[in-house]
C-alpha cells in the first residue's frame, strides 16, 4: 500500500492511499487513489469517525484535498 498522510487539521484528518502493491511513487498522480476523511486524531481512529471515503481520479485529487482542508480547518 502506498499512503500519504495523515494530513491533520483542527477538526480531523485526511489520508490518501493506493491499495495495489508495487506502485511507483509517481503513480499516485497518474492513477486513481482512495481518499478517506475522518474526525478526531489518527492515533485514536475508529470506523465511526469516517466522514468520507471514495476513489478519486488523479486530476480530481488536488480539488478534493483542498475542499476537505477547508471543511476541517
Residue pairs with C-beta under 8 A, 6 or more apart in sequence:
1 17
1 18
1 19
1 21
2 17
2 18
2 23
2 25
2 27
2 28
3 15
3 16
3 17
3 18
4 15
4 16
4 17
4 28
5 13
5 14
5 15
5 16
5 17
6 13
6 14
6 15
6 38
6 42
7 13
7 14
7 15
7 65
7 69
8 41
8 42
9 69
9 72
9 73
10 72
10 73
11 39
11 71
11 72
11 73
12 37
12 38
12 39
12 40
12 49
12 51
12 72
13 37
13 38
13 40
13 41
13 42
13 72
14 35
14 36
14 37
14 38
14 65
14 68
14 69
14 72
15 35
15 36
15 38
15 42
16 28
16 33
16 34
16 35
16 36
16 56
16 61
16 65
17 33
17 34
17 36
18 27
18 28
18 31
18 33
18 34
19 34
23 31
28 58
28 61
29 58
29 61
30 58
31 58
32 55
32 56
32 57
32 58
33 55
33 56
33 58
33 61
34 53
34 54
34 55
34 56
35 52
35 53
35 54
35 56
35 61
35 64
35 65
35 68
36 50
36 52
36 53
37 50
37 51
37 52
37 53
37 68
37 71
37 72
38 45
38 49
38 50
38 51
39 49
39 51
40 46
40 49
52 68
56 64
